[in-house]
Amino acid sequence: MTNAQRLDHVEDELETVKRLLVSTASYAESAGRRLDELTIKQDRTQSHLDELTIKQDRTQSHLDQLGARIDQVGVKVDQVSDRVDSFITHTQRLFTKAGSEIEETKARTERLEALMLKLDRSFEEQKSQFREFQLTTGAALERIDRVLDYLLRQQGGNQNPPS
């Protein structure tokens, strides 16, 4: 190989190295741009993550408040349930008492009806006895009246009273 050939060969290799260096520089520039883009994207992603964390904290706070409200509602539901149970028990007692009073009232009413029937029969019997008394008294008074008339007539014809 001659010096000219070697020089051509070295120039070819230098040209190849030059192309490789240009390609590497271009790749490095492209990688730098991509790295910058990735950094920007990572910053945006981090910003989104920060916003999501804030939102998650707010959501957790709301969930905690909701849990507390649910607990309060549960306590109130238990209180209302106790009140309803108490109301039902009291109402059942009242219905039982009212039922007993109704039965007692029915029994009293039946006794009063029986007593009224007895009084009606007694009244009718007394009316009948009174009519009979009136008739017999009227008849007795008529007889007494006749006897008095007779005695008066007898005395009128006999001026001397008996001694």
Backbone bond lengths (Angstrom), bond angles and torsions (degrees), N, CA, C in turn:
res aa  C-N    CA-C-N  psi(-1)  N-CA   C-N-CA  omega(-1)  CA-C   N-CA-C  phi
1 M - - - 1.393 - - 1.516 109.91 -
2 T 1.198 110.78 137.70 1.445 117.11 -175.81 1.503 108.47 -95.34
3 N 1.291 112.94 167.27 1.461 118.17 -177.61 1.529 110.23 -63.84
4 A 1.264 117.76 -34.69 1.457 121.38 -179.87 1.524 109.51 -67.09
5 Q 1.307 114.07 -39.80 1.464 117.92 -179.98 1.529 109.15 -68.52
6 R 1.353 113.92 -41.68 1.464 117.71 179.15 1.520 109.32 -63.55
7 L 1.274 116.04 -41.66 1.453 120.70 -179.27 1.534 109.57 -64.47
8 D 1.297 118.08 -39.29 1.471 121.50 176.70 1.530 109.57 -64.59
9 H 1.296 113.03 -42.43 1.458 118.02 179.95 1.533 110.45 -64.28
10 V 1.347 117.22 -44.29 1.466 121.59 179.38 1.536 108.23 -64.33
11 E 1.334 116.55 -41.01 1.463 119.23 179.16 1.522 110.31 -63.71
12 D 1.330 116.38 -39.69 1.467 120.25 177.72 1.534 109.83 -62.83
13 E 1.317 114.69 -42.93 1.462 118.63 179.96 1.522 110.36 -67.81
14 L 1.352 114.93 -39.15 1.460 118.17 177.42 1.542 109.72 -63.72
15 E 1.301 115.83 -39.43 1.474 120.37 178.23 1.524 109.22 -62.66
16 T 1.306 115.54 -41.39 1.468 120.62 178.62 1.522 108.87 -65.06
17 V 1.352 117.53 -45.16 1.472 121.34 179.18 1.530 108.45 -62.53
18 K 1.356 115.67 -40.37 1.461 119.89 -179.60 1.542 109.67 -62.54
19 R 1.306 116.55 -44.71 1.473 120.63 178.78 1.536 110.31 -63.69
20 L 1.335 114.67 -39.26 1.469 119.46 178.11 1.535 110.32 -64.79
21 L 1.323 116.06 -42.24 1.465 119.64 179.17 1.529 110.71 -65.43
22 V 1.338 117.18 -41.64 1.467 120.85 178.20 1.525 108.99 -63.70
23 S 1.311 114.53 -44.12 1.464 119.37 179.28 1.532 110.50 -63.18
24 T 1.343 116.39 -42.32 1.464 121.24 179.36 1.519 110.05 -65.57
25 A 1.339 116.97 -42.38 1.466 120.46 179.23 1.529 109.85 -64.18
26 S 1.338 115.66 -41.93 1.460 120.64 179.04 1.540 109.31 -64.05
27 Y 1.323 114.44 -40.65 1.469 118.99 178.87 1.527 110.22 -66.42
28 A 1.336 116.05 -40.73 1.456 120.85 179.89 1.528 109.94 -64.38
29 E 1.345 115.72 -42.66 1.466 119.64 177.01 1.526 110.54 -61.68
30 S 1.333 115.55 -45.56 1.458 121.06 179.65 1.528 109.79 -63.30
31 A 1.317 116.83 -41.87 1.464 120.90 178.45 1.523 109.82 -64.74
32 G 1.350 116.85 -39.47 1.470 120.93 177.63 1.518 110.80 -62.03
33 R 1.333 115.88 -44.67 1.470 119.37 178.30 1.536 110.42 -63.39
34 R 1.321 114.16 -43.68 1.470 117.94 178.84 1.531 110.46 -62.91
35 L 1.331 115.81 -40.49 1.467 120.50 177.93 1.527 110.01 -62.37
36 D 1.359 116.87 -42.05 1.464 120.35 177.08 1.535 110.68 -63.02
37 E 1.354 115.09 -44.05 1.477 119.23 178.55 1.526 110.49 -62.33
38 L 1.335 115.93 -43.73 1.474 120.02 178.79 1.526 111.10 -63.86
39 T 1.324 116.91 -37.65 1.470 120.93 178.17 1.525 109.35 -64.09
40 I 1.359 116.22 -44.36 1.465 120.71 178.14 1.532 109.66 -61.73
41 K 1.355 115.54 -45.45 1.466 119.60 179.15 1.526 110.96 -63.64
42 Q 1.331 116.34 -39.87 1.463 120.08 178.86 1.528 110.02 -65.26
43 D 1.355 116.75 -39.68 1.467 120.28 177.26 1.542 110.22 -62.63
44 R 1.342 115.68 -43.54 1.472 119.23 177.75 1.532 110.58 -63.69
45 T 1.324 115.36 -42.50 1.469 119.86 178.43 1.522 110.21 -61.67
46 Q 1.340 116.04 -42.63 1.460 119.98 179.02 1.525 110.03 -64.09
47 S 1.357 116.98 -39.97 1.459 121.13 177.45 1.527 110.29 -61.66
48 H 1.336 116.09 -44.34 1.470 120.87 177.39 1.528 110.45 -62.36
49 L 1.325 115.76 -42.42 1.466 119.83 178.40 1.525 110.57 -62.36
50 D 1.349 116.70 -41.01 1.465 120.16 177.72 1.533 110.85 -62.35
51 E 1.354 115.67 -43.77 1.472 120.30 178.00 1.529 110.17 -62.55
52 L 1.341 116.13 -43.14 1.464 120.24 178.62 1.525 111.21 -63.23
53 T 1.324 116.72 -37.54 1.467 120.36 177.94 1.518 110.06 -64.16
54 I 1.353 115.70 -44.11 1.471 119.81 177.50 1.524 109.90 -60.87
55 K 1.347 115.76 -46.50 1.465 120.01 179.37 1.526 110.81 -63.59
56 Q 1.331 116.67 -39.27 1.460 120.46 179.09 1.534 109.92 -64.90
57 D 1.343 116.24 -39.03 1.468 119.69 177.51 1.524 110.30 -63.67
58 R 1.345 116.22 -43.27 1.468 120.39 177.61 1.528 110.32 -62.74
59 T 1.328 115.66 -44.62 1.467 120.28 179.03 1.523 110.27 -60.93
60 Q 1.336 116.42 -42.73 1.464 120.15 178.86 1.525 110.57 -63.43
61 S 1.339 116.09 -39.76 1.461 120.38 177.24 1.529 110.00 -62.32
62 H 1.339 116.62 -44.22 1.464 121.08 178.14 1.524 110.26 -62.95
63 L 1.330 116.11 -41.63 1.469 119.68 178.47 1.527 110.99 -63.82
64 D 1.342 116.41 -39.08 1.465 119.82 177.58 1.531 110.54 -63.71
65 Q 1.354 115.58 -44.43 1.461 119.76 177.87 1.527 110.70 -62.72
66 L 1.337 115.64 -42.53 1.460 120.69 178.77 1.522 110.43 -62.60
67 G 1.336 116.84 -40.33 1.462 120.53 177.13 1.515 111.11 -61.95
68 A 1.347 116.12 -42.07 1.471 119.94 178.05 1.523 110.27 -64.08
69 R 1.335 116.67 -41.83 1.467 119.98 178.82 1.527 110.69 -65.13
70 I 1.324 116.15 -39.76 1.465 120.08 178.20 1.529 109.44 -62.01
71 D 1.337 116.50 -41.20 1.468 119.93 177.49 1.533 110.38 -62.06
72 Q 1.362 116.09 -42.94 1.469 119.97 178.58 1.525 110.64 -62.66
73 V 1.335 115.87 -43.47 1.463 120.30 178.92 1.527 109.35 -63.00
74 G 1.324 116.89 -40.20 1.461 120.43 178.20 1.516 111.21 -60.59
75 V 1.341 116.68 -43.02 1.469 120.83 178.09 1.529 109.50 -63.14
76 K 1.340 116.18 -44.81 1.466 119.66 179.99 1.523 110.85 -64.57
77 V 1.325 117.16 -39.52 1.470 120.87 177.82 1.530 109.38 -62.29
78 D 1.325 116.64 -42.26 1.470 120.15 177.41 1.529 110.54 -61.56
79 Q 1.352 116.29 -42.64 1.467 120.02 179.27 1.528 110.55 -63.40
80 V 1.336 115.92 -45.19 1.471 119.99 179.32 1.524 109.62 -63.54
81 S 1.317 116.60 -40.68 1.464 120.61 178.38 1.522 110.61 -60.98
82 D 1.342 116.23 -43.49 1.467 119.83 177.27 1.527 110.69 -62.06
83 R 1.332 115.79 -42.74 1.464 119.89 179.79 1.529 110.64 -63.90
84 V 1.338 116.30 -42.42 1.470 120.26 179.06 1.529 109.81 -62.90
85 D 1.347 116.54 -43.71 1.463 120.00 177.91 1.522 110.34 -60.22
86 S 1.335 116.39 -44.04 1.460 121.07 178.65 1.522 110.48 -62.65
87 F 1.334 116.25 -43.54 1.466 121.35 178.61 1.526 110.49 -60.50
88 I 1.327 116.13 -45.19 1.469 120.57 -179.41 1.524 109.95 -62.87
89 T 1.333 116.70 -44.46 1.462 120.40 179.26 1.525 110.22 -61.34
90 H 1.331 116.02 -47.14 1.467 120.61 -179.92 1.533 110.37 -62.36
91 T 1.323 116.48 -42.93 1.466 120.99 179.82 1.523 110.53 -63.25
92 Q 1.334 116.66 -41.45 1.457 119.44 178.40 1.525 110.75 -63.07
93 R 1.346 116.12 -40.65 1.460 119.28 177.11 1.530 110.37 -61.67
94 L 1.350 115.90 -43.30 1.462 119.53 -179.86 1.530 111.16 -63.61
95 F 1.340 116.38 -42.95 1.459 119.92 178.78 1.530 110.59 -63.82
96 T 1.330 116.11 -40.88 1.465 119.59 178.42 1.526 109.88 -63.18
97 K 1.346 115.61 -45.55 1.465 120.05 179.43 1.527 110.04 -63.18
98 A 1.346 116.00 -44.61 1.466 119.92 179.91 1.529 109.81 -62.49
99 G 1.331 116.67 -40.41 1.466 119.93 177.92 1.513 111.27 -61.60
100 S 1.338 116.45 -43.08 1.471 120.21 177.73 1.517 110.36 -62.78
101 E 1.331 116.19 -43.98 1.463 120.32 179.80 1.523 110.76 -64.32
102 I 1.317 116.79 -37.81 1.477 120.48 178.29 1.522 109.38 -64.43
103 E 1.339 116.52 -45.14 1.466 119.80 179.35 1.524 110.09 -62.13
104 E 1.331 116.10 -42.47 1.463 120.06 178.97 1.525 110.34 -64.08
105 T 1.331 116.04 -41.77 1.465 120.62 178.79 1.524 110.44 -64.17
106 K 1.327 117.14 -40.61 1.468 120.45 177.50 1.523 110.09 -61.24
107 A 1.340 115.63 -44.84 1.465 119.15 -179.87 1.524 110.10 -62.48
108 R 1.329 116.90 -44.15 1.464 120.19 178.48 1.524 111.25 -62.28
109 T 1.340 115.49 -41.48 1.463 120.42 179.34 1.523 110.05 -61.79
110 E 1.328 116.43 -43.41 1.463 119.89 178.75 1.532 110.42 -63.06
111 R 1.347 117.44 -40.83 1.455 120.43 177.84 1.520 110.24 -64.75
112 L 1.359 116.20 -41.63 1.470 119.36 178.31 1.528 111.25 -63.81
113 E 1.333 116.53 -40.32 1.462 119.82 178.33 1.522 109.85 -62.52
114 A 1.337 116.13 -43.62 1.470 119.59 178.92 1.528 109.97 -63.24
115 L 1.337 116.49 -42.40 1.457 120.83 179.01 1.521 110.81 -63.58
116 M 1.346 116.26 -41.63 1.468 120.35 178.63 1.530 110.41 -62.93
117 L 1.333 117.00 -41.65 1.462 119.77 177.94 1.525 109.84 -62.58
118 K 1.344 115.75 -43.07 1.456 120.07 178.74 1.523 110.29 -62.26
119 L 1.356 116.66 -44.48 1.464 120.63 178.60 1.522 111.27 -63.69
120 D 1.363 116.46 -40.42 1.469 119.90 177.40 1.526 110.44 -60.64
121 R 1.345 117.39 -45.14 1.458 120.96 179.14 1.538 110.20 -63.75
122 S 1.337 114.59 -42.55 1.469 119.00 179.13 1.520 110.47 -63.57
123 F 1.345 116.40 -41.77 1.459 120.23 178.92 1.521 110.73 -62.98
124 E 1.342 115.60 -44.41 1.466 119.62 179.51 1.541 109.76 -62.77
125 E 1.318 115.54 -40.11 1.458 120.05 179.11 1.529 110.14 -65.04
126 Q 1.353 116.01 -43.24 1.462 119.91 178.94 1.527 110.87 -65.57
127 K 1.360 116.04 -38.31 1.471 118.80 176.41 1.517 110.13 -61.54
128 S 1.321 115.73 -43.36 1.458 120.16 -179.99 1.525 109.91 -63.65
129 Q 1.345 116.67 -44.02 1.463 120.64 178.70 1.530 110.29 -64.37
130 F 1.348 116.52 -38.17 1.466 120.14 179.36 1.527 110.07 -65.18
131 R 1.343 117.32 -42.88 1.469 120.56 178.25 1.531 109.69 -61.24
132 E 1.342 113.65 -43.91 1.460 118.07 178.94 1.538 109.81 -62.78
133 F 1.359 116.02 -41.38 1.462 120.91 177.85 1.518 110.32 -62.09
134 Q 1.354 115.85 -43.00 1.463 120.28 179.24 1.531 109.84 -60.88
135 L 1.341 115.88 -44.58 1.456 119.78 -178.95 1.536 111.16 -63.70
136 T 1.351 113.76 -47.55 1.475 116.75 -178.73 1.515 110.91 -67.80
137 T 1.355 116.84 -37.98 1.461 120.19 178.66 1.518 109.62 -65.76
138 G 1.327 116.06 -42.97 1.476 120.73 178.58 1.520 110.19 -60.47
139 A 1.343 115.68 -43.70 1.462 119.63 -179.69 1.528 110.19 -65.77
140 A 1.350 115.89 -41.46 1.472 119.94 179.24 1.520 110.13 -64.24
141 L 1.324 117.44 -41.79 1.467 120.80 179.26 1.522 110.74 -64.15
142 E 1.307 116.70 -38.54 1.462 119.74 177.95 1.529 109.59 -63.78
143 R 1.336 116.85 -42.66 1.461 120.00 179.05 1.526 110.29 -64.06
144 I 1.346 116.12 -43.49 1.463 120.64 178.62 1.522 109.27 -61.13
145 D 1.319 115.45 -42.22 1.455 120.73 -179.94 1.531 109.97 -61.91
146 R 1.337 116.11 -42.82 1.467 120.37 179.22 1.526 110.81 -66.00
147 V 1.354 114.46 -39.95 1.465 118.18 179.75 1.518 108.81 -64.75
148 L 1.333 117.07 -43.17 1.478 120.91 178.77 1.536 110.42 -61.54
149 D 1.313 115.75 -43.88 1.475 119.45 177.81 1.530 109.28 -59.23
150 Y 1.309 114.06 -45.61 1.456 118.89 -179.09 1.524 110.13 -61.54
151 L 1.322 117.25 -45.40 1.455 121.77 -179.29 1.520 110.42 -65.56
152 L 1.293 116.48 -40.39 1.459 120.07 178.96 1.530 109.90 -65.32
153 R 1.258 118.18 -38.49 1.453 121.22 178.20 1.520 109.55 -68.37
154 Q 1.278 114.36 -38.36 1.461 118.58 178.86 1.519 109.47 -66.09
155 Q 1.277 118.03 -40.18 1.460 121.23 -179.69 1.496 109.95 -73.25
156 G 1.250 117.88 -32.92 1.468 121.22 179.12 1.500 110.36 -66.56
157 G 1.255 121.94 -33.16 1.442 124.53 178.59 1.530 109.88 -83.95
158 N 1.248 120.98 -20.62 1.462 125.78 -178.14 1.538 106.12 -118.37
159 Q 1.318 116.44 109.01 1.443 120.92 -174.32 1.486 111.31 -79.42
160 N 1.266 119.36 -20.88 1.469 121.55 -178.76 1.522 108.82 -88.09
161 P 1.297 114.22 118.19 1.458 115.69 179.75 1.514 109.76 -74.32
162 P 1.241 118.53 147.53 1.448 119.76 179.06 1.510 110.23 -67.99
163 S 1.302 116.10 145.03 1.445 120.52 -175.24 1.484 110.95 -104.77
